[in-house]
């Protein structure tokens, strides 16, 4: 019985160490950016030796996958089911923009780092590409009931984009609520 107890305790300690490493990496990725975060810095922040970090994550892609999953669990993207419940396509778009812009308000600094680093890190680029695909699918779904013209789809895609929110809110000084109203007017004008 003692052996099983010891193995269970060891497995728990390993899981705790792994979690500490992931949380340390996410904290550094979220403040410095993934491309600026070294394994040494992660090990130091997690309070482990580098060989311990490598025992849990033998390479950068395996650590990055774990970090991405953890980050998304802590900062989940808005749930589209809230928008889908409305029969009015304009109300669906409004709710989507409100939810998405609210999410951007909370994670915008981190998304800026991730976008910057996507230009030099294949791991970050892969996550950014998957996110861009999800936004494209969301834009397709939201634009379809508003009209078949390419300009309508383009306007909806533009409204959903992080770059649009960043331009309107961070650079031009609008609140997210004002940015939502501006983008709804823009889409309706197309």
C-alpha angles and dihedrals in degrees: 000000000000092000093056090048092051092048091050092050091048091051090050091051090049091050090049091050091048090050091049090052093049093047091048091050093048091049091052094042089051095051106029101020127249095270092054095049118096128200087240091057091048092049091049094048091046091048095238137115119258091247089057090052090050091048089060098034114024094186144015096260093056092050092045093052090053091046093049092050091049094046092050091048090054094040106030117188114247115283112248092206088079090061097040092062091073120086091202110086092205091053089048090054092047092051092046092051093045092051095042095045090047088053090048088052089059101041104024096112091052094045089054090055092046092050091048092050094044086074092064106023122067090200092056091041091056092054091045090050091052090049091049090052090052091051090049091053090047091050091049092052094046095044099046096078091044095063142300098253117117090228091062092051090047092050092051091047090050092049092053095048120112088223090059092051091046092050095047099039106028101032104027098035101236120146115242089252090055090046091053091052091048093051093046089053090047093052092046091051093057 
